[in-house]
Amino acid sequence: MNAPANGLEDFTYLAPLFNAADAYRGDDHFRLLPDVAERSSLAKDDEPLGPWGTAKFVQSSFSAGLMHVEAFKQLVSVAQQVDLHSPWTLLRGALENFATAAWLLAGKNREERRHRVLCLWAEDFRNRAQHERDTNHVPRPGGKTGTERREEVKQLAQTLGLPNLTKPEATSIIYEAAAGAGLAPTPTQALWRVASGFAHGRFWPSLRAAKVRSAVPISNGGVLVDFGVDDDQLEEMAEACRKLLEHTASRYKVRSSAP
């Protein structure tokens, strides 16, 4: 699908998401979410967590979400073309990151919120350890491996009397975050599945979230099908990202501000 020369004429339905992300743009970069006030609810959550706090993870996830939205905006307005896979892949990255940030802020009590962020830190260090093994990485003198850091996080959870740390599941995170943001959880989860399918080069998403633009018979008796983006479903995905972006920013402002 080709965009016109002015970039967004055929994609005006994406403007609300792009505008929401642009609200965090500085002169030459995106601004981070503000620091946490000392007496805020979020500061109290993070008080015993040291470097493994919620605020740091939320800020990182939110920024990553913004970067994915920006990349999609550049694809549309600068490259002036939209292929079948890239939009879904980029919005998948945005949705997962905004949902993760929202989920971290939404636990029903302090214990649950601390448990959630430590689960994510433990998974982060598990992935880091895998990379270190693959690359034969050796920490500098005084440094620690991902495995050692993961053990520190697990020990902290035990010290705080939290349940055993488990691997966070993206489907659960997205479902809960969507519900908190006023989205229908199961349809939002379905959009994420489509996006993941496109990102991994699966065949089935083309049958469920693409439009047939042409079908040409070929010599072996088959048909060569040209698929294009289903604008209606892509708009739903963009709107889900926008709502999660704005919901996260709103929740962070409340949780990080002084009482």
Buried (B, 14 or more C-beta within 10 A) or exposed (E): BEBEEEBBEBBEBBBBBBEBBBEBEEEEEBEEBEEBBEEBBBBBBBEEBEEBBBBBBBBBBBBBBBBBBBBBBEBBBEEBEBBBBBBBBBBBBBBBBBBBBBBBBBBEEEBEBBBBBBBBBBBBBBEBBEEBEEEEEEEEEEEEBBBEBBBBBBEBBEEEEBEEBEEBEBEEBBBBBBBBBEBEBEEBBBBBBBBBBBBEEEEEBBEEBBBEEEEEEEEEEEEEEEBBBBBEBBBBBBBBBBBBBBBBBEBBEEBBBEE
